Amino acid sequence: MSVDLETASISDVASQLRRKELSPLEVTHLYLERAKRLNPLLNAYVTLTEERALADAARAEQEIQRGLYRGPLHGIPFSIKDNLATNGVRTTAGSKILDDWVPDHDATVVKRLKDAGAIVLGKTNMHEWALGGTTINPFYGTTRIPGIRNASPAVRAAARRLRWRLECVSHPSAPTALSQCAIPPPCAASSASRRPMAA
């Protein structure tokens, strides 16, 4: 593997995937293994969709090998904040009210990611209904970086566990949280929801 997946941009990884120098399965395995190892400490994920992610990565790899490259998100792993509907995957919005809600559809932005060949690793923890400045959640536990706003995206980025995520926030706290974790300003200032839409 010639690219450092802990610091690489989507563009860096996408170019190697397109040239078949990197495998979607390899990338997905790496992030899933790190997530499983660190999540008991950080509690950044509410749900990991390992089986689906590996199946989607295998499909992406087969398509790319056959020359059916969909574009710069093909084979790229993402996490999805748990207030965005994901077909067949529990979506809680951080609330006990939706503890057993399994949508029968994807949110439009999630569908667009999947159509572009992106790999969904799982759903991330959040403040209930995304209506707070912390990820202190009495139902699904606290994402463990004390004293910062909107801790979930920040703790994932600070741990270098997942570089690419899709967030839907009700206030501009994610960039603040990232900057408080010493994440470089270009990352902190860019809306996580804008990156996928640029594809």
GUBARO-11993 format. One record per residue (C-alpha): residue in one letter; chain; z, y, x. Coordinates in steps of 0.5 Angstrom, whole numbers. Layout:
N
+---------+--------+-------+-------+-------+
| residuo | cadena |    up | north |  east |
+---------+--------+-------+-------+-------+
|       A |      A |     Z |     Y |     X |
...
+---------+--------+-------+-------+-------+
This chain:
199
+---------+--------+-------+-------+-------+
| residuo | cadena |    up | north |  east |
+---------+--------+-------+-------+-------+
|       M |      A |     0 |     0 |     0 |
|       S |      A |    -2 |     6 |     3 |
|       V |      A |     1 |    11 |    -1 |
|       D |      A |     8 |    13 |    -2 |
|       L |      A |     9 |    12 |    -9 |
|       E |      A |    16 |    15 |    -9 |
|       T |      A |    13 |    22 |    -7 |
|       A |      A |     5 |    21 |    -9 |
|       S |      A |     2 |    25 |   -15 |
|       I |      A |    -2 |    22 |   -21 |
|       S |      A |    -8 |    24 |   -17 |
|       D |      A |    -6 |    21 |   -11 |
|       V |      A |    -5 |    14 |   -14 |
|       A |      A |   -11 |    15 |   -19 |
|       S |      A |   -16 |    16 |   -13 |
|       Q |      A |   -13 |     9 |   -10 |
|       L |      A |   -13 |     6 |   -17 |
|       R |      A |   -20 |     8 |   -18 |
|       R |      A |   -23 |     6 |   -11 |
|       K |      A |   -19 |    -1 |   -12 |
|       E |      A |   -14 |     0 |    -6 |
|       L |      A |    -8 |     0 |   -11 |
|       S |      A |    -7 |    -5 |   -16 |
|       P |      A |    -4 |    -2 |   -23 |
|       L |      A |     0 |    -9 |   -23 |
|       E |      A |     3 |    -7 |   -16 |
|       V |      A |     5 |     0 |   -18 |
|       T |      A |     8 |    -2 |   -25 |
|       H |      A |    12 |    -8 |   -22 |
|       L |      A |    15 |    -3 |   -17 |
|       Y |      A |    17 |     2 |   -22 |
|       L |      A |    20 |    -3 |   -27 |
|       E |      A |    24 |    -6 |   -21 |
|       R |      A |    27 |     0 |   -19 |
|       A |      A |    28 |     2 |   -26 |
|       K |      A |    32 |    -4 |   -27 |
|       R |      A |    36 |    -4 |   -21 |
|       L |      A |    38 |     4 |   -22 |
|       N |      A |    39 |     4 |   -30 |
|       P |      A |    46 |     1 |   -30 |
|       L |      A |    48 |     7 |   -26 |
|       L |      A |    44 |    13 |   -29 |
|       N |      A |    43 |    11 |   -36 |
|       A |      A |    36 |    14 |   -36 |
|       Y |      A |    32 |     9 |   -40 |
|       V |      A |    34 |     7 |   -47 |
|       T |      A |    29 |     2 |   -48 |
|       L |      A |    25 |    -2 |   -42 |
|       T |      A |    18 |    -5 |   -45 |
|       E |      A |    17 |    -9 |   -39 |
|       E |      A |    13 |   -15 |   -42 |
|       R |      A |     9 |   -10 |   -45 |
|       A |      A |     8 |    -6 |   -39 |
|       L |      A |     6 |   -12 |   -35 |
|       A |      A |     1 |   -14 |   -40 |
|       D |      A |    -2 |    -7 |   -40 |
|       A |      A |    -2 |    -7 |   -33 |
|       A |      A |    -6 |   -13 |   -32 |
|       R |      A |   -11 |   -11 |   -37 |
|       A |      A |   -12 |    -4 |   -33 |
|       E |      A |   -13 |    -8 |   -27 |
|       Q |      A |   -18 |   -13 |   -30 |
|       E |      A |   -22 |    -7 |   -33 |
|       I |      A |   -22 |    -3 |   -26 |
|       Q |      A |   -24 |    -9 |   -23 |
|       R |      A |   -30 |   -10 |   -28 |
|       G |      A |   -32 |    -3 |   -26 |
|       L |      A |   -29 |     0 |   -33 |
|       Y |      A |   -25 |     5 |   -30 |
|       R |      A |   -23 |    10 |   -36 |
|       G |      A |   -21 |    16 |   -32 |
|       P |      A |   -15 |    19 |   -28 |
|       L |      A |    -9 |    16 |   -32 |
|       H |      A |   -12 |     9 |   -32 |
|       G |      A |    -7 |     4 |   -29 |
|       I |      A |    -1 |    10 |   -29 |
|       P |      A |     6 |     8 |   -31 |
|       F |      A |     9 |    13 |   -35 |
|       S |      A |    16 |    14 |   -39 |
|       I |      A |    16 |    16 |   -46 |
|       K |      A |    22 |    21 |   -49 |
|       D |      A |    25 |    17 |   -55 |
|       N |      A |    24 |    22 |   -60 |
|       L |      A |    16 |    20 |   -59 |
|       A |      A |    14 |    15 |   -64 |
|       T |      A |    12 |     8 |   -60 |
|       N |      A |     8 |     3 |   -64 |
|       G |      A |    13 |    -3 |   -65 |
|       V |      A |    18 |     0 |   -60 |
|       R |      A |    25 |     2 |   -63 |
|       T |      A |    25 |    10 |   -63 |
|       T |      A |    32 |    13 |   -64 |
|       A |      A |    31 |    20 |   -62 |
|       G |      A |    38 |    19 |   -59 |
|       S |      A |    41 |    18 |   -66 |
|       K |      A |    45 |    13 |   -69 |
|       I |      A |    41 |    14 |   -76 |
|       L |      A |    35 |    11 |   -73 |
|       D |      A |    38 |     6 |   -69 |
|       D |      A |    33 |     0 |   -72 |
|       W |      A |    27 |     5 |   -73 |
|       V |      A |    21 |     1 |   -70 |
|       P |      A |    15 |     5 |   -72 |
|       D |      A |     8 |     2 |   -74 |
|       H |      A |     4 |     8 |   -71 |
|       D |      A |     4 |    12 |   -64 |
|       A |      A |     5 |    19 |   -64 |
|       T |      A |    -2 |    22 |   -62 |
|       V |      A |     0 |    24 |   -55 |
|       V |      A |     2 |    17 |   -54 |
|       K |      A |    -4 |    14 |   -57 |
|       R |      A |    -8 |    19 |   -53 |
|       L |      A |    -4 |    16 |   -46 |
|       K |      A |    -5 |     9 |   -48 |
|       D |      A |   -13 |    10 |   -50 |
|       A |      A |   -13 |    13 |   -43 |
|       G |      A |   -11 |     7 |   -40 |
|       A |      A |    -4 |     9 |   -38 |
|       I |      A |     2 |     4 |   -38 |
|       V |      A |     8 |     6 |   -42 |
|       L |      A |    15 |     3 |   -38 |
|       G |      A |    20 |     5 |   -44 |
|       K |      A |    23 |    10 |   -48 |
|       T |      A |    28 |    15 |   -44 |
|       N |      A |    35 |    17 |   -46 |
|       M |      A |    36 |    24 |   -49 |
|       H |      A |    41 |    29 |   -53 |
|       E |      A |    41 |    27 |   -60 |
|       W |      A |    35 |    30 |   -64 |
|       A |      A |    34 |    34 |   -57 |
|       L |      A |    38 |    39 |   -60 |
|       G |      A |    43 |    40 |   -54 |
|       G |      A |    43 |    42 |   -47 |
|       T |      A |    46 |    36 |   -44 |
|       T |      A |    44 |    28 |   -45 |
|       I |      A |    51 |    27 |   -47 |
|       N |      A |    50 |    22 |   -52 |
|       P |      A |    56 |    18 |   -56 |
|       F |      A |    51 |    13 |   -59 |
|       Y |      A |    47 |    11 |   -53 |
|       G |      A |    51 |    13 |   -47 |
|       T |      A |    51 |    19 |   -42 |
|       T |      A |    45 |    20 |   -37 |
|       R |      A |    49 |    21 |   -31 |
|       I |      A |    49 |    27 |   -27 |
|       P |      A |    55 |    31 |   -29 |
|       G |      A |    54 |    39 |   -31 |
|       I |      A |    47 |    40 |   -32 |
|       R |      A |    42 |    41 |   -38 |
|       N |      A |    38 |    36 |   -40 |
|       A |      A |    40 |    31 |   -35 |
|       S |      A |    35 |    25 |   -37 |
|       P |      A |    29 |    28 |   -34 |
|       A |      A |    32 |    31 |   -28 |
|       V |      A |    36 |    25 |   -26 |
|       R |      A |    30 |    20 |   -26 |
|       A |      A |    26 |    25 |   -22 |
|       A |      A |    32 |    26 |   -17 |
|       A |      A |    33 |    19 |   -16 |
|       R |      A |    25 |    18 |   -15 |
|       R |      A |    25 |    13 |   -20 |
|       L |      A |    19 |    15 |   -24 |
|       R |      A |    15 |    21 |   -22 |
|       W |      A |    11 |    22 |   -29 |
|       R |      A |    14 |    22 |   -36 |
|       L |      A |    12 |    25 |   -42 |
|       E |      A |    18 |    30 |   -45 |
|       C |      A |    18 |    33 |   -52 |
|       V |      A |    24 |    39 |   -52 |
|       S |      A |    26 |    43 |   -57 |
|       H |      A |    28 |    49 |   -51 |
|       P |      A |    26 |    50 |   -44 |
|       S |      A |    32 |    46 |   -41 |
|       A |      A |    28 |    40 |   -37 |
|       P |      A |    25 |    45 |   -32 |
|       T |      A |    32 |    48 |   -31 |
|       A |      A |    35 |    41 |   -30 |
|       L |      A |    30 |    39 |   -25 |
|       S |      A |    31 |    46 |   -21 |
|       Q |      A |    38 |    44 |   -21 |
|       C |      A |    37 |    37 |   -18 |
|       A |      A |    33 |    41 |   -12 |
|       I |      A |    26 |    38 |   -15 |
|       P |      A |    21 |    43 |   -12 |
|       P |      A |    19 |    49 |   -16 |
|       P |      A |    12 |    46 |   -18 |
|       C |      A |    15 |    40 |   -21 |
|       A |      A |    20 |    44 |   -24 |
|       A |      A |    16 |    49 |   -27 |
|       S |      A |    10 |    45 |   -30 |
|       S |      A |    11 |    42 |   -37 |
|       A |      A |    11 |    34 |   -37 |
|       S |      A |     8 |    34 |   -44 |
|       R |      A |     2 |    38 |   -41 |
|       R |      A |     0 |    33 |   -35 |
|       P |      A |    -3 |    28 |   -40 |
|       M |      A |    -6 |    33 |   -44 |
|       A |      A |   -10 |    35 |   -38 |
|       A |      A |   -14 |    28 |   -37 |
+---------+--------+-------+-------+-------+
